[in-house]
Amino acid sequence: MKTEIVTKLKREATKILADLHETKEPVLITEHGKPSAYLIDAGDYEMLQARVQILEGIARGERAVLENNILSNIEAKEAMNKWLS
């Protein structure tokens, strides 16, 4: 992962973004030597968000099983269709 200081981001934003899009390598932005933000490609961010939603759904399902809150196959299909829409 590349690391850049915030002042370089201010001066060279276009170049840093071009490199990011070309390499798909996230960039850690630091301020006063401490991590401040990450720059990631928009497509990669959207993919990560989709993965988080899937993982949250799995976690809800696992909780439901532990709480014995189980649906029939038909009910589950209906719930999944609503959730994915």
NULOLO-931047 format. One line per 8 residues: their letters; for each residue x, y negated, z negated of N, C-alpha, C, CB. Coordinates in pm, whole numbers, plus 50000, padded with zeros to 5 digits. Glycine has a CB too. Layout:
BEGIN
a> X Y Z X Y Z X Y Z X Y Z  ... $
END
This chain:
BEGIN
mkteivtk> 50085 50116 50000 50000 50000 50000 50090 49876 50000 49903 50001 49878  50051 49782 50084 50125 49656 50089 50082 49565 49975 50104 49586 50225  50173 49481 49931 50143 49382 49828 50184 49246 49880 50216 49415 49693  50096 49149 49863 50124 49012 49906 50083 48917 49793 50048 48977 50038  50155 48805 49782 50116 48705 49685 50009 48615 49747 50239 48621 49638  49925 48559 49664 49812 48482 49711 49856 48363 49797 49729 48433 49594  49970 48302 49767 50015 48189 49848 50050 48232 49990 50136 48121 49782  50105 48353 50006 50133 48403 50140 50002 48431 50213 50220 48531 50134 $
lkreatki> 49902 48481 50142 49771 48503 50203 49714 48370 50255 49673 48568 50102  49730 48264 50177 49681 48132 50219 49753 48085 50345 49701 48030 50106  49884 48107 50352 49964 48060 50465 49949 48149 50588 50110 48054 50427  49936 48281 50568 49942 48376 50680 49821 48468 50686 50068 48459 50669  49704 48416 50654 49584 48500 50649 49559 48573 50781 49462 48415 50614  49571 48502 50893 49544 48564 51023 49637 48681 51049 49558 48461 51136  49767 48664 51021 49863 48772 51043 49837 48889 50948 50007 48720 51024  49811 48860 50822 49785 48966 50725 49660 49045 50765 49768 48907 50583 $
ladlhetk> 49556 48975 50809 49435 49045 50852 49460 49126 50979 49322 48945 50876  49536 49074 51072 49569 49149 51194 49643 49277 51160 49653 49063 51290  49741 49266 51069 49815 49385 51025 49722 49485 50957 49930 49346 50929  49631 49434 50875 49535 49520 50806 49450 49598 50905 49446 49436 50713  49399 49529 51006 49314 49596 51105 49392 49698 51187 49250 49493 51197  49519 49667 51212 49601 49758 51292 49641 49883 51213 49726 49687 51340  49685 49864 51089 49739 49976 51011 49634 50044 50923 49852 49929 50924  49524 49974 50894 49420 50023 50802 49473 50041 50660 49362 50157 50853 $
epvliteh> 49591 49985 50632 49652 49997 50500 49602 49884 50410 49808 49994 50510  49541 49917 50296 49493 49812 50205 49608 49720 50161 49426 49875 50082  49571 49597 50126 49669 49499 50080 49629 49454 49939 49678 49377 50178  49722 49468 49846 49701 49420 49710 49745 49274 49705 49778 49507 49605  49657 49186 49662 49688 49044 49648 49717 49018 49501 49571 48954 49701  49831 48954 49475 49868 48924 49337 49868 48773 49313 50006 48983 49303  49839 48736 49190 49848 48598 49145 49932 48599 49018 49706 48534 49120  50034 48518 49015 50123 48510 48899 50177 48648 48860 50049 48446 48780 $
gkpsayli> 50204 48731 48963 50261 48862 48941 50164 48970 48896 50367 48851 48842  50035 48934 48889 49935 49032 48843 49835 49061 48955 49861 48980 48717  49788 49186 48964 49689 49219 49066 49565 49131 49054 49648 49367 49056  49518 49082 49169 49403 48993 49170 49290 49047 49257 49444 48856 49218  49325 49104 49373 49222 49153 49465 49285 49251 49563 49155 49035 49541  49200 49327 49628 49243 49417 49734 49175 49374 49863 49210 49566 49701  49249 49371 49971 49191 49352 50103 49187 49488 50170 49273 49248 50188  49068 49525 50218 49056 49649 50293 48975 49623 50418 48991 49762 50207 $
dagdyeml> 48995 49705 50518 48922 49694 50642 48772 49708 50616 48970 49801 50743  48690 49631 50685 48546 49631 50663 48486 49770 50685 48478 49529 50755  48530 49840 50788 48480 49975 50813 48514 50071 50700 48536 50029 50943  48635 50059 50647 48675 50143 50534 48592 50111 50410 48825 50123 50504  48564 49982 50388 48481 49942 50274 48341 50004 50286 48471 49788 50265  48282 49995 50404 48148 50051 50424 48147 50202 50403 48097 50018 50565  48253 50270 50449 48263 50414 50428 48272 50446 50279 48386 50471 50503  48351 50367 50205 48364 50388 50060 48230 50368 49990 48470 50293 50001 $
qarvqile> 48154 50267 50032 48024 50242 49972 47930 50358 49997 47964 50112 50027  47933 50414 50117 47849 50531 50148 47888 50650 50061 47860 50569 50298  48016 50670 50041 48064 50780 49956 48019 50760 49811 48216 50791 49962  48025 50637 49763 47982 50609 49626 47834 50642 49611 48008 50460 49590  47752 50606 49710 47609 50638 49703 47585 50788 49696 47535 50578 49823  47661 50863 49776 47647 51008 49774 47687 51063 49637 47732 51072 49884  47798 51016 49584 47843 51064 49452 47744 51028 49342 47980 51005 49420  47684 50909 49351 47583 50871 49252 47462 50962 49261 47540 50724 49272 $
giargera> 47423 51000 49382 47312 51093 49400 47343 51230 49340 47279 51108 49547  47464 51277 49360 47505 51405 49302 47502 51397 49150 47647 51444 49351  47552 51287 49095 47553 51271 48948 47410 51269 48894 47627 51141 48908  47319 51200 48964 47178 51200 48919 47120 51341 48923 47092 51105 49008  47155 51415 49028 47107 51553 49038 47159 51641 48927 47146 51612 49172  47286 51626 48895 47343 51704 48786 47277 51670 48653 47494 51680 48777  47250 51541 48630 47181 51500 48507 47041 51561 48502 47173 51347 48497  46973 51559 48616 46838 51614 48621 46838 51763 48587 46776 51591 48760 $
vlennils> 46935 51836 48638 46944 51980 48608 46969 52001 48459 47057 52046 48690  47060 51922 48402 47089 51935 48259 46966 51904 48174 47204 51843 48220  46883 51811 48222 46762 51773 48149 46642 51859 48188 46730 51626 48173  46667 51962 48271 46562 52053 48319 46450 51977 48392 46503 52133 48201  46489 51871 48460 46396 51792 48540 46415 51833 48686 46418 51637 48520  46359 51947 48721 46385 52010 48850 46262 51996 48940 46423 52159 48833  46285 51971 49070 46178 51956 49167 46164 52082 49252 46202 51834 49257  46045 52099 49307 46027 52207 49405 46101 52168 49532 45875 52234 49434 $
nieakeam> 46116 52262 49622 46186 52236 49748 46117 52123 49825 46192 52364 49833  45986 52126 49833 45910 52024 49905 45928 51888 49838 45760 52061 49911  45916 51884 49706 45934 51758 49633 46076 51703 49653 45905 51778 49483  46172 51791 49653 46312 51750 49671 46333 51691 49809 46407 51868 49648  46276 51754 49912 46289 51702 50048 46226 51564 50059 46224 51799 50149  46109 51546 49999 46043 51415 50003 46127 51309 49932 45904 51424 49939  46181 51345 49818 46265 51251 49742 46392 51215 49820 46302 51311 49606  46454 51315 49883 46574 51288 49962 46543 51199 50081 46637 51420 50010 $
nkwls> 46432 51222 50147 46395 51137 50259 46375 50992 50216 46269 51190 50326  46313 50971 50102 46295 50835 50050 46430 50773 50014 46201 50836 49927  46516 50853 49951 46646 50804 49904 46736 50768 50023 46714 50910 49816  46731 50847 50130 46819 50823 50243 46766 50716 50338 46839 50951 50319  46641 50677 50321 46582 50575 50410 46622 50436 50371 46432 50584 50412 $
END
